[in-house]
Amino acid sequence: MSLYPLNHSELSSEIERLEWNHHNVFVPITGNTVVAPEVDAYLQSLVKAREADPAFAGQPPVSIADVGTGTGIWLVDLASLLPPTARLDGYDFNTSKFRPAASRPPNVQLLESNAAEPFPAEIQGTYDLVHVRLLVLGLKPSDWQPIAANLRTLLRPGGYLVWEEIDVYHFEGFPADSELADTMNQMLRFHKSRGQEGGGVTYPIGLDKLLDDNGFEGARQEVFKTSDFWEHPTLRGTTMTSLYTIISSYLQGMVHTGGFEDVKTKEDAVRKTSAAKVALLDEKTAKGNFWYWRTTARKPL
Ligand SMILES: C[S@@+](CC[C@H](N)C(=O)[O-])C[C@H]1O[C@@H](n2cnc3c(N)ncnc32)[C@H](O)[C@@H]1O
């Protein structure tokens, strides 16, 4: 059974959470980018070259996979930056959150697939960009390397991997003696209790080195810290909202596994989530931090 804990809250809330976070947190905190600028430039150069290349006649000018796609929102947003002939494929092992066909562009295709298992031979080596965002809560330290190797199989030579994650080490609440800090620490204890931390592995911190050691080149990382937005007129509110909604979804995942410490029932989860919301948003007596890492690497030519 998967360790991924966030597919157990009410489906409509989880769908809303993912789409809201995309528009209100992940795009704005990365300087209003859907994709890293250097990767966007690469995609646009491929489109230009291939649209003029008779060898590509009738084929998509660019092919992109989003693994662990959730609702497909990242691809839906990316579609507006590319020609309608671009091939945009989303994969997830849980298909319940997929946007229906009527609410995505026709070139965004959503399919079932597990990032931890080999991808079908016919799609291997066919993508110019593979994007991944927020698998961390489903991974053990030993999962990152095989998943990186698996993602690499999807890429064409010269293609990019862009892997965006939050690390659990900077997931902290302030003040340290607040109920919010307690709840966030409890989430980390649960994560640890399932063997998802340890052995000196701190991914996504250091994921650049892991990629360079495993068949990628030129890996680099950028980090975006929510603490940098604590005084921001809009991003303080949106980042803190995203924090309390992840607490909500995660605590319900804890209940689903049979409970952990004092979070045993749905009511326990709701009570703790409400306390976090009040402290973060209503009374503003607490602050939370998380760091968002964007790791970019290429498959050698
Ligand atoms: C936090 S959500 C993020 C969704 C999307 N990437 C986004 O940023 O909006 C993580 C998604 O990864 C999926 N997932 C987790 N582990 C996976 C795996 N091993 N293979 C495929 N999908 C996975 C979950 O089902 C979930 O939809």
The ligand as an ORCA input file, in Angstrom:
! r2SCAN-3c Opt
* xyz 0 1
  C       0.512     16.718     -3.337
  S      -0.189     16.027     -4.774
  C       0.450     17.133     -6.003
  C      -0.257     17.043     -7.319
  C       0.346     17.890     -8.429
  N       1.717     17.488     -8.712
  C       0.307     19.351     -8.040
  O       1.342     19.891     -7.657
  O      -0.789     19.948     -8.117
  C       0.779     14.577     -5.094
  C       0.176     13.668     -6.158
  O       1.114     12.631     -6.420
  C       0.416     11.415     -6.559
  N       1.395     10.361     -6.276
  C       2.000     10.094     -5.087
  N       2.855      9.072     -5.237
  C       2.777      8.685     -6.548
  C       3.403      7.667     -7.317
  N       4.276      6.806     -6.760
  N       3.102      7.560     -8.631
  C       2.201      8.403     -9.200
  N       1.555      9.372     -8.521
  C       1.850      9.509     -7.210
  C      -0.746     11.523     -5.590
  O      -1.806     10.652     -5.922
  C      -1.121     12.989     -5.745
  O      -2.079     13.162     -6.754
*
